[in-house]
Amino acid sequence: MPSAQAQTHNPEGDPSENSIPTPLLLADVDRLLLESARAARAGAAAPVRAWRADLTEALEVLTYAETVLAGDAALLRHSLAIGPFDHQQVLGTLPRAVSGGVAGYAGSSAGPPDDEIVFARADRLLAVHERMAGADLTRPAGVRRLLDDVESQLGEVTARRMQVEARLGSIRAAVIRQYREGIVPPAESWLR
């Protein structure tokens, strides 16, 4: 998976602000993890710098998606817990629910990203989030099904985020090893 800069789509072929970033898919993350699996044994010819850049970008997108999905799950759990649906009660307690006041919310301390590319790249990871807009919170069975879908996607995103973080740790260790052994070619130097 090339970095977001290389993945933008522009029909005219010239880079511009109107480029649309390619959405990140879990399959893309899996491919990155597979390609970078040899990071611990990486030699001088391995594209360690490219792995680091792509995985760091994927981590940012996954973290954002995880934060949104965790907020959705908290809201849906809260909706199920308050019993008969009351719009005013939900609106009155929503800030506390989304900020972590509801038990079980695994919110992130990181706020939403400033980069619009991250929003666009996370789009496909958040397809279940879009269903929230049309959800009828007055029907507990529908809320339960939506919550199950959100929690399933949240689990997948969280698992990939953790794998990416671990792989980035392996890459850092490999780079340190390469510098100690003096086998880092100038083109891969992280000091430039």
N, C-alpha and C positions, 0 to 999 in steps of 0.2 A: 504494500500500500504506500504510494508516494505521499509526501506531506501534503497538507491542505493547499499550499500554494501551487503545487503541481497538479492537484486534483480539481481545480475549479473548471467549470464548464462555461465556455464563451463561444457561441456559434461563429462569431466573426474571426476568432483566432487571436485577437490581441487582448492582452490583459487589461482589465478595467475594473472599476468599482462595482460594476453590475454582474460580475462573475458569480456563479452559483456554486458553492462548495458541494462536493460529493458527500452524501450522508455516510456516516460510519455505521457499518453493520457488525453484529457480533461475529460473523464469518470473517470480516476483515481483521478483527482483533485476534481471532484464532489463527489466521494466516501469519500475522505479525509474530505471534508467540511461537509458532512453529518455525518460522524463518530464523528467529533469534535464539532458538533453543540451544544452539551451540555456543552461546555467549561465554559460558564459563571456560570453554576450551578455545576461544577465539584466538586466531593467529593474527599476524600483521596484515594479512590480505582480507580479513573479515570486515564487512561494512558496519563496524561498531557505531560509528557516528550516525549513520542513517538509521540504524535500529533505535538508537537513543532518541533521535528527533521524532521518529514516527511513533514510538511508544509513549513518549512524553505528551505528544499531541493527543493520542488515544486516551491517555490517562485523564487529561483535562476534559475531554468529551464524556468519558464514562463517569467521572466525578460529578459533572453537571447533571447528567441523566439520573444518576443515583439520588442526588439531592431532590430533584423534581419528583421522582417516583416515591421516595420516602415521604415527602409532603403529601402526595396523593393518598398513600396508604394511611397516613395519620388522619387525614380528613375523612376517608371512608370508614375507618375504624370508629372515629368519633361519631359519625353519622349513625352507625349501627348501635353505638353505646347509649345514645341519648333517647332511645325509644321512639315514640311518635314524633314524626318530623315537625319541627318548628323552625321556620326560616329565621326568625329573630334570634332564637337561641343559637342556631348554627353561626349566624353572622356575629353574634356577641362573643362567642367562644373560639371563633376561627383563628384569631391571631395567636392565642395560647396553644391551640392544637397544632398549628403549623410550626410554631417556634420550639416545640419540644415539650410542652406542658402535658400532652396526652401520653400515657404510658405506652411504651412500645415504639415510639417514634425514634428512629435512628438517624436523626438529622445530622447534617454536616455543618461544621463551623464555617466552612467556606460559603460565601455568598454567591449569587449568580455571577457568571463570568461577564466581563465587559465586552468581550470579543463576539461580534455577531456571527463569525464563522463557527464558533462553538455551538451557538444556537442551531444553526443550519445543519451542522454535521451530526447533531444529536437527534435530529428530527425523526429518523426511522426507529431509534431506540425508544422514542417516546410516543409511539403510535397509540398505545393504551391510554396515555395521558390525554390525548385529543378526545377520547371517548368520554372523559369526565365532563366536558362541556354539555353534552347531550344526556347525561345521566339523570335519571329520575330518582332522586334521593328519598322519595316517599315510599319506594318499594324495596323493602329489606332484601328480598331474594335477588333483585337486580343489583343492589349495592354489594351484596355478598359475592356475586359472580364477578363483578368488576374488581372488587378487592382481591379476589383470587388471581385474576389476570394481572393486576398491578403487582401483587406480591411475587408472582412467578417471574415477571420481567425484572423486577427489582433484584430478585435472587440471582438471575443470570448476569445482570449488569454488575452487581456487587462481586460476584465470583470472578468476572473478567478483570475488574479493577484491581482486585487483590493479586491476581496472576501477573498483571502488568507491573504493579508495584514491585513484586518479587523479582520479575525479570529485569527491571531497571536496576535493582540492587545487584543482580548478577553482572550486568553490564558495567556498572561502576567498579565492581571488584575486578572484572577482567581488564578494564582500562588501567587500574592501579597496578595490576600484575604486569601488564605490557610495559608500563613506564619503568617499573622496577627492573624488568629484564632487558630494557632498552630495545624493544622490538616494535615500537610504534613508528610507522612511516610518517614523514612530515605532512602528507595529505590528510592523515587521520588525527593529527595532533589536536587535542582539545584546548590547547593553550593559545591557539590562534583565533 
